[in-house]
Amino acid sequence: AESLTDSTALHSSLFPRIPIAVPMFVHFILVCLVLIHSAWLPSVYEFSHLCCFAVALWAIHTNEQVQSLVMLIVLLLLTILLDIIVLGLYFPDEQTANGDGESTIARTWQFSAAMCIVNLLLKPLSMVVIVCAIFMQDGSTECCMRFKRAYNTMKNPNGQQNLEEGSQGFPPYQSEEHRQP
């Protein structure tokens, strides 16, 4: 019973559980900001993100069941691909972006395009949160441990390990009564 407590404490200290509603809310706000000036966007951009938000609501409603989370990951992958295509094909030229001398239109277009790029860059991070939510359905902390191992490798590229760390590169778990101040 103590090893289960150790694993739970280790998990909560390495990677706090982030509900999928948090990254999806951030994406919702970013898509709303993209649509401030949506004249340059095709309707597939709005439709794909609307479908993604519908599946995210489904996943939240079903208490993050694995099927809905996998569907959400697939749709996020598709929206990443569509965002790249939309930015590549429909990104306006300089004359369209300037709005024939109207600076307000040029600024809203630039802001809309910047938010589209930020939204695209944040999607892989959201997918990491969703993948960890899938692993947490089984009570596994393997996903979180791999991210922590990768972080430790980047932090200490020489491969030297702290003497205080455990065999897998994690600090050893200490109960409250044995914790050093």
ABEGO torsion letter per residue (X at the ends): XAAAAAAAAAAAAABBBBBAAAAAAAAAAAAAAAAABAAABBAAAAAAAAAAAAAAAAAAAAGGBAAAAAAAAAAAAAAAAAAAAAAAAABBBAAAAAGGGBAAAAAAAAAAAAAAAAAAAAAAAAAAAAAAAAAAAAGBAAAAAAAAAAAAAAABAAGBBBAABBAAGBBBBBBAAABBX
